Amino acid sequence: MVTRWLSTLSLVLTACLAGADGPQDNLPDKVRRIPPKGAQLSAAARQELADGVQALGREIDTLRTVLKGKPALLALLPDVQIFHNAVRYALTYDEFFNFKDVAKDIALARTMLKHGFERAKQLRDGKPAWATATGLIVRGYVSKIDGSVQPYGLVVPASYSANTPHKFRLDFWCHGRGETLSELNFLDQRMKNPGEFTPPNAFVLHLYGRYCNANKFAGEVDLFEAYESVRKHYPIDENRLVIRGFSMGGAACWQFAVHYPGLWAAAAPGAGFSETPEFLDVFQNEKLMPTWYEEKLWHLYNSTDYAVNLFNCPTVAYSGEIDKQKQAADVMARELRKVGLELTHIIGPKTGHKYHPEAKAEINRRIDSIVEKGRDPVPHHIKFATWTLRYNDCVWLRVDGLERHWERATVDAVIARSSSAFKGPGAMRVTMRTNNVSALTLSFPAGHWSFDASNRPELEINRKFVMGLPSVQTDRSWTVHVRKIDGEWKAVPRSDDGTLVKRHGLQGPIDDAFLDRFVMVRPTGKPLNDKVGKWVTGEMTHAVEHWRRQFRGEAPVKDDTAVTEADIASSNLILWGDPSSNKILAKLAAKLPIVWDSEGVRMGGKMYSPDHHVPVLIYPNPLNPKKYVVLNSGFTYREYDYLNNARQVPKLPDWAVLDVNQPPTSQRPAGIVTAGFFDERWQWVAPK
C-alpha cells in the first residue's frame, strides 16, 4: 500500500519509490531492506549538512538554558528539534531517498535547517509566530516511550485565532504506506500538501505514526501523544473527533475505530486491511501456518474481532470498486452482519486504489452530518467486545479484568428507567450482560449523570442485582467498581484489589512493554555461557537498530550498573543477559517464574540445558509491579514482517524458551522450543 497523492501519476511514482507488496515479498530468505539504504552524498555536501546540524544542535542546547525560566516557550522547543532531527537522522542513517536526483534532497535538507534556525530565533526573541499561525504547520512532541522528538503535521483553519472563543472539530489522518517516508520527507509533505480531506473550520492532524507500521504499537501511541500536544496548544472539541485514513492508513483507521469506539464522533476508513490472515491470503497470496499462540495474538489487531464495537462509533467506509483492498471493508461488513449491524460502505465506481470524486463528496456529506451532532458522551446503550485489557473501555464503561485473555469478552450495557416501584419515577437502572469478564468500572465524570441524582441507581449484571452501590454525587458524577468474587458480582471500593493480576497496561504480551517508557539494560558481567552471551549481544544490537528503523527513535540503553531507582519507578526494564551477567536480573531473579543458573533453565517443571537455551518473557517487575520487566527481547516481529503491514503483529506471547543453536532469521530470533501465556494472575500455564 502506498500514500495516495493528488493525481494518478503521483500515485504511480510513489508506488515505484516505496516498493510494492506481493508474492515477491513472500520469501523469508530474500528480504529487501526497509527502509532502503539511501543515496550517497558527496563528501562536500555531507560535511556542509553535518556542519549545519551541529550548529542547529548548539542553538537548541543554548535555548534550553536561555528559556529555562520561561516554561511556555521552552515547551515549544520540539517544534525546532523536528527540523534538526530530520536532517540529523537522514545523515546518520543514510536516508536521502531521492535516488534519481539526490541534489533535491540536499536542497530539502538545507531548507529544513533554515526552518529550524528561523524558529530558534523566534523562540529566542519570544515571538514564535508558527504557534498562532493558520494553514500548514508542522510541530513536534517528546514521546514518553523513548524520549524521542516525533513530528506531526497540522492543517489549522483560517477561522482560528489565538482568541477564538469556541472549540474546533479535529480530524486525524493516518497516512498510507511509504517505505521512504523519512522525517525529512514527511515534514516536506506536510508543509506543502493539505491532504485528502480539509473540512471547513476544522483542524486536521496528520500523524507520522512513527513511520511505516500502520499505526501499530509505538505508532498507535503516537496518535494519543500527538493529540495531547495539539490539545495543549489549540481549542479542540473532544466530542467532535474524527479518525480517517486510506490504504495503510485505512487499516490504522479500522483499528482505532474498533479499539477506542467511545473516543470518536465518526470514523472513515478507506481501503487498507482490517485483519491479518484473510488479507495476506487475498492481497499477498501468502499461505500462513501460524502457531497456536500466533493465531491467538492475531486478536490484538484483527479489527474484525471487535466489529460489534462500531455499534458505538458511527462509521462510513470507502473502497474503490476494482481495488483489491476492498476486501478490508467486505470482511468487516460480513462480521458486522453477524452482530446485527449493516456497514455504510461507499464504493467508487470503476475505481482502483484512490478516492472517486463523487464518492468522496458523499463521504464528506455523511461524516459532516454525523460530526455536526457530535459524539454522545453518555450513550444509553453500549455494546463492547475485547480480547485483551490493552483495549478495555468505551465511554463510561471500563473492563478491569478478564477471566481468560485472548478469548472473546463482551459487555452489553443499557441505562433505562428502573421498574422498581418503590424507587420512584426518576430512578435509573444499568442492566448489563457480560461474558468472560471478571471486573468492571462504570464511570460518569462530573456533570455526566444527567438523571435524577436523589435516587441511587440500580445495577443488574447477568440478571442479578449488585448490592451496596455508592450514591450519585452532587456534582452529578457516579463511579462504581464491581468484581466477580466466588462467582458473584459484588461492589468493591476500587478497581485494583492489590493482588498481582493482569490489568490494563500490565497484561502482556512481550510487545506491550514497548507501548510505554522503557530502558534497555545492557549486561556488564560474565555470562553463564559464552554461546548464549554472544547471542544476547547480537539480539540486543538488533533490537536497538531495528527500534530506530521501524519506530524512528533511539532506544534508551543503560549498563546494568547505571540503572537508578528513578528508572525502576518510571520505566519498563528490558533486561539483556542472564543472572550472572546482568546485575538487575540477578537482583530480581528469585521472584520471576523461572530458575536460570549454571545447571540450566527451569520453567514449568521442565529443564532446558544452559549451553544453548535462553528464556524470553514479560512479567510485572518485582521491584515495581506497576511496570514490566522483559528478558532478552525487543519487539517480536522481524524483517520479513516489515514487507507487509498486516504481518506486523506480535510473534511471541508472554514467554518462550529459545534454542540459540538455531541462528536468527528474518522471522525469529532463534529456534522456538516452547512458548505460552501466563494466566490472569501471572502464573505459569502449560502451553498447548
N, C-alpha and C positions, 0 to 999 in steps of 0.2 A: 504494500500500500504506500502511496505517496501523497504528499501535500498537494491539494488542488489549488492551482494558481488561477489567474483571471482569464486565461484563454487555453484552448486545447493545445496549442503549440507549447505553451509554458508547461502544461501538464506532462507532455511527452518528454520534453527536455529534462524535467525534474526526475521522471522515472528513469531516464538513462543515467543520470548522475547518481541517483540514490541506490540503484540496484533493483532487481525485481525478484519477488518471491516466486517459487515454482519448483518443479521436480529437480532442477539443477541444484537446489539447496537442500536436498534430502540425503546428502552424502556426508555422514559424520567425519569421514577421513579426508574430505576435501572442503574444508570450511573457509570461506573467504573472511578476511578481517573486517570487523565492524567496530568503530568507524575505520574506513580505509586509511592507509598511510597517505599523507598529503603530498602536494607538490613541493619540490625542493626550491629554496630561495638562494639567491646569490649571497656570497659572504657579506657583501656591502649592504644589501637590503636587510639581511638578518641582523647585522650589527646596528644599523640605523634604528630598527624597530626595538631591539633589545635596549638601546640607549633610551628610547622614548618610554618603554615600560619601566625602566629603572628610575627615570626622572619622575614619572607619574606616581610610582610607588613611594618615592621620597616625599612627594607633596601630600599623599594620603597619610603617611606617618606624621607629617607636620600638622595636618589638620586635626588629627586625634588629640594632639597637645593643645593646639590653638582653640579648639572647640570644647575642651574638657568641661568648662563651666557653662556651656550652652547646649543642654541636652536635646532641645528641639532641633537644632542644626546638626548636632552630632548624629542624630537618628537618620539623617539623610545621607550619611557617608556611603552606604551601599549603592546609592544612585550614581556615585562616582566610581566605585570599585567595579561595577559591572563592565565598564569600558576597559579598565586596567586588566581585569581577568580575561576578557575576551581576547585581547592581543597576547597576553602572557601565556594563556593556555595554547593558543594557536602556535606560538613559537616553541614552547616547551615540548608539546606533544605532536608536532608536525601535522597541524590540522588546517593548512591552507588548501582548500579543496577545489579551487578553480584550476583544473589541470590544463585547460586549453589556453588560459591567459592568466598566469599567476600574478602578473603585474596589477591586475584589477584587485586581487586580494591584498596585495601590498598597499595599494592606494586606499582600500577599505580600512585596513589596519591603521594607516595614518589618520584617516578620518575619525576613527573611534578614539584614538589617543587625543585628537584635537577636542572631541566632545568631552572627554574626561578632564582635560585641563580647563576647559571653559566652565564646566560645572564646579570644579575645585575652586576656581577663582570666585564664582558666585557664592559658594559656601563661605569662603574666607571673608568675603565682603558682607555676608549676612543677607544676601538677596538671591535666594535660589528660585529663579524665575520658572523653572520647569515644574516646581511643586504646585503652582497655581495655574499653569498653562492648560489650554484645551488642545484638542487634536491628538496626534500620535505621540505618545510619551512612553519612554522605556524607564523602568525603575528596578530596584532590587531589594532583597531582604537577606538577613543572615539566618541560615537554616539551623534549627535546633539539632538536626541529625548529626552533622559533621562540621558545623561551623563555617561551611562554605557560603559564599555570596551567590545567590541564584537570581537570574534576571526574569522579568516578566514584561509584557507589553500591555499598554492601555490605549483604548480609544476614549478620550474624555470629551463628552458632548459640548457643543458650543454654548449650550444653555447653562453650563456650570460656571460658577464663580465662587471665590472663597467665602462670600457672604450669602450664598444660596440658602434660603430658609427650608427648602424641602429636601427629602431624600430621593435617591435615584435608583432606578432599576439597574441591575448588574447581570450581564450575560457572560458566562465563562465559555471560552472557546478552546477545545483540545485539538491540537494540530495533527496532521497526517504523518505518515512515516517519511522520514528523511534521514538517511544514513550519513549525510554530510551536513546535518543541521548543527553545526558548532555554535558556540555562544556568539561568535563573530557574525555568522550568517543569520542567526535568529534576531540579533539586535538590528541588523541591516533591514531585514524584512519588516520588523515591527516599527521602524522609523519611516518606512515608505509605503506600506500596504495596510489599509484599514481592515482587510479581511473580508470574508464572505458575507457576514451579516453586520450591519451597523444600525440598529433600531434607533429611531429619533429619541432624543432626551434620555439616552441610556448609556451607561459605561459598558465597554466590552473589555474583559480581561483575557488577554492571550497568554496562555500558560506555556512555559518552556517544558515543564513536566520532567525536568532532568533528562532531556534528550529524546531517546527513541525507544521507549519502553511501554507505550500505550497507557501511560499514567498509572503504572502499577508500582507497588512497593514505595520507594522514595519518591517516585513520580506521582503517586497518589497523595502523599503528604504534601507535596508541592502545592497542590490546589489550596489546601487549608492554610498553609503558611503565606502564600501569595494573597489569599483573601483577607487574612488578618492584617497584612501590610496595607492593602487597599482601604480596609475599614478604618485604619488609623489616620489616613490622610484625606478620605473623601466621605461624604454623607451617603451611605448606602442603605437602601431599604431591604432589610433581611427577609421580608415577605415577598419580594419580587426578584428572586434569584433564578436564573435560567442556566441550565447546563446544555451545551451544544458541542458538536464535533462531527468531523467527516473522515471517512476512511479509518486509519488507525485511531483518529480522534473520535470517530463514531463508536468504536469499540470502547474507548475510555468513557464516552458519554453513557453507554449502556450500563457499565459497571457502577458509575457514580449514581445513576438514577436508581438502580435497584439496591445498592448498598446503603445509600443515605436518602431514602424516599421522603423523609419528613423535612428535608432541607430546601427542596426546590419548589418554586411556583410552577415550573414546567421543565420538561426535558425534550430535546430534539436531536436524536441520534441520526446520522446519515451514513449508510454503508458500513464498512468495518466488519467486525465479527462479534459474536455475543457468547461464545463458548469455545472450548478447545477441540474436542475430538471430532465433531462433525465438520467444523470449519477446515481443519487440517486435511480431512479426507477429501472434501469438495474442492478447496482452493489450492491445497498443496499437493494433492494426490499422495498423501503420506499415510501409510498403514501403521497404526500405532499398536504397540504391545506393552501397555503400561503395567507396572507392578500394582499390587492391590493398594498400596499406600499412595502411589501417584494418582491413581484413579480417585481415591478419596480427596486428595488435595486439589483436584480439578474444581471441587466445590467452592474453593476460595474465590475464583474469578469467573466461574461459569454463571453469567447473568441469567441464563435460562432457569437455573435452580432457585432463583429469587424472584421469578416472574410475578408472583402474587403481590409483591411489594409495590408494583405500579398501580395497584388499587389506590394508593395514597399519593401518586406522583403523576399528574397529567402529562401524557407523552404523545408526541407527534413524530413518527418515524418517517424516514425518506430512503428510497432506493431508486436507482436508475433501472428501467425495465430490463435492460440487457447487461447489467452489471453483475458479475459473478458474486460480488459481495452483497447482493440482495438476499443471499442466504441468511445473513445475520438477522434481519427483521422477520424473515419467513419462519425461522425456528422459534424466535421469540413469540410470534403470533400463535404458533402451534401450542407453546407452553401456556400462554395466556388463556387460550380457549379451554385448557384443562381446568383452570380455576375460575371460569365463568367471565372472562374479560375478552373484549374484542379490540385488537390493536388498531389505532388510527395509523394507516400506512399510506403515505403519499408516494405515488410512483411516477417518475418522469418517463413519458412515453418514448420508446425507441432511443433511450439514453443509456450511455455507459457510465463510467466512473466519474460523474460530475453532476452538478445540480441542473435540472431543466428549469428555464426561466419561469414558466408558468407554475410549475410545482413549487419553486422557491417562493413565489408570491403567495401561494396558498398556505405554505408552512408559516410564513410571516403573519398572515391574517389570523390563523388559528392560535399561534403562540401569543401574539399580541392580545388577542381576546382573553386568553387564559390569564396572562400576566396582569392585565388591567384589573381583574378581580383580585388577584394576589393569592398567596398561599394562605390556607386556613390554619392558624396557629393552634386551634383546638378542634380538630375534627372529631365528630361524634362517633365515628366508626374507623377502626384501624385493623388492617389485615397485614400481618408481618410474618416473614419466614427468614430463617438464617441457618447456617451450618457451623458457625463459629462465633465466639464472643467478640472477635475483632469487629464484626458488624452486628450491633446489638440494640439499636434504638430507632424509634420513629416518633417524632414529635414528643408526646407526653408519655410514651411507653418505652421502658428500657428492660432488656433481658439481662439479668445479672448472673445467671447460672444455667448451664445445660446439664441434662442427665448424661448425655453422650455426645462428645464433639464429633463432627463430620458425619452426623446423621441429621435429617431434616427436623428442625424445631419450628413450631408455629404458634402464633397467638392471634386470636380473633377477639377484639375488644370493642364493646359498644357502650356508650353513655346514653342512658334513657331515663325517663321518669320512673321512680320506684312504684311498684304495685302494692307496697305495704301501706294499708290504710292508716295505720297509726302514725306513720311518718309525716303525713300531711301532704298537700298538693305540690309543694316545692321540692320535695325530696328527690334525690337522684340516685341511680344505681349504675355501677360499672359492672357489666357482665362479660366474663372472659372465658374463652375455651382455649386450652393450651395443650401442647404435645411436646414431649422431650425438653421441658423447661423446668428448672428447679428453683429459680429465684427471679423476682420481678420488682421493678420500681415504677410507680405511677407518679409523675412529677408535673405539677401545674405551677409555673412561676407566678410571682405577684401579679394580680390582675387577670390571670388566665382562667380561674374557676369562675365562670360567668353565671353560675346558677345560685340558688338560694344558699347562702353561707350559714344560715341559722340551723339548718338540718344536716346532721352528719351523714355523708353519703354512705351507701352500701356497696360492698364489693362481693360479687359472686364469681367463684372460679370453678369451672367444671361441675356446676350445679350444686355447689356447697358454698354457704356464706362464710366469709372470713370475719372473725370477731376481733374486737379491740382496736378498731381503726382510729387514727387521730382525727381531730376536727379540722374543718376548713379554717384557715387563719383570717383575721380581719383584713389583711391586705389582699384577700382573695387568692391566696396560694394554698396548695394542698399537695403534700408529699406522703406517699405510702410505700413502705418496703414490706414485701411478703416473701416467705421462703417455704419450700416444701420440707416439712420435718416429719419423719416417720410416715410418709405418705399423705400427710395432711397439710394444706396451705394455712400458714399462720402469719399474723402480723409480727414484724420484728423491728427493733429500734433503728437499725441501719442495714445497708446492703451488704457490708463486709462483716462476716461473723468472726473475723480474726484468725481463722484457720487457713492452712495452705491449700488453696483450691485454684482452679483455673478461673480467671476473671478477665474482663476486658483489658487488653493491653498486656496480659500475662497468661496467655493461653497457647502460645506456640503457633505454628511450627518454627523451625530454626530461622527462617527468613523474617519472622516477626521482629526479631531483635534489631533489624536494620530499618525499622519504621520510627525509631526514636534515637535519642543521643546514644552513641556508642564510642568505645575506645578499644582499639586492637592492642592487646597486651603481648609484647614480644618476650620470649624466654631469654634469660641470660645465663642459665646454669647448664650443666651437662645432662643430656638426655639419657633416659633409661636404655635406649637402643639407638645406635648410630643410624641405622636404616630409617627408623621411624623419625628420628630427629631431622634427617635430610629431607624426608617427605614434608614434615611440618614447615621447614624453611621454605621449600618450594611452594607449598599451598598458601602460606601467608603472603609471600611475594605476589602470587597470582591474585589473591583476594584484594590486596591493596591496588594493584594495577587495574584490575577489572572494575573495582568500585569507581575509579576515575573514568574508565572507558564508558561504562554503562550508566552511571549515576552522577557523573560530572562534578564530583567533589574529591577532595584529598582526604582519604581516610585518616582519622586521628590515630597515631601509633605512639605507644609508650613502652619503655622497658618495664619489666615486672617490678624492678626496684624503684621505679619512679611513680607508680600508681599511688594516688593520695586518697585520703578519706573523702575528699570532695568528689573525686572520680567515682568512688564506690556509691556515694549518695546520689549522684546525678546521672550516671551512665550505665548502659548495658556493657558488660565486660566481655570482650571476645578473647578468650584465653587460648593462646597457642602453646603447644608443648605438652609436657606431662608433669606429674607431681614432683619429679626430680629436677626438671629444667625450668619450671615456672613457679616462682615463689608464691604468687597469689593462688594458683591452683593447689599448691601444697597446703596452704592455709585452710582451704575450704574442702579439700578432697574427701575428708571423712564424712562430710554432710551431703555428699552427692550420691545418687542412686547407682554408683558403680564403685568398684575397687580396682585400682590400677597401680601396680607395683612391678618389681623386677620379675615376679612369678607369672604375671600375665594380666589380662583384662577380664574381670569377672562382672557379669551383668545378668540379672535374672537367673542366677544359679548356674550359668554356663561360664566356662573358662576359655579364653582365647589367648593363644601364645603371644608373648610380648615382642617377639623379634620381627613381626610383620603386621600386627594388628593395632589399630588406633580407634578409640571411641570418638564420635562426634555427638553432640547433644545440645539441647537448650533446656534450661531449668531456672527456677527462681534463685537468685543469688543468696546463698545462706548468710552472707554478710549484709545484705539488704534485700529482703524478699519482695520489695516493690519494683526491683529491676531484675533483668536476666543475667545469667552467665551463659556463654556459648563456648563449647570446646571445639577448637580446630575446624572451624568452618566460616567462610564468608557466605554471601547469598548463594543459593544452591543451584540455580540454573547456570549453564555454561555456554561456551562459544557457539555450539550448534544451535542453541535456542535463540541466539541473537538474530538468526536469519528469518524468523517469522515471529511476530509478537504474540501470536496465540500459544506459542511454546513457552513463553516466559511466565511460568508458574512454578511453585515450589517442587523440587525434585527429591527432597528428603523430608521426612516427618519430624517428630520430636527428638529422635535418637537413632543412631546407626553404629554398627561396627564395620570398619573398613579394612580391607586387605591391601596393604601397600606393595605387595609383590606384583599386583596388577597396576600398571602405570596409569597416571591421569590421562584422560581423553577429552575430547570436546563435549562429552556428555556426562562425565562423572569424575570425581577427584581420585578414585581408586576403585578396586573391586568392592562391591557392597555385599557383605556376608549376611547381614540381617539388619532389619530396621523396623521401627514401630512408633507408636504413640504412647505417651503416659496417659493415665486415666484422669478423671476430673479432680482428683486430689494429688496429682503429680506423682502417682505411684506406678511402678513398672507393670506392664501388661504383656503377656506373651504375644508375639506377633502371629499373624495368620500363617 
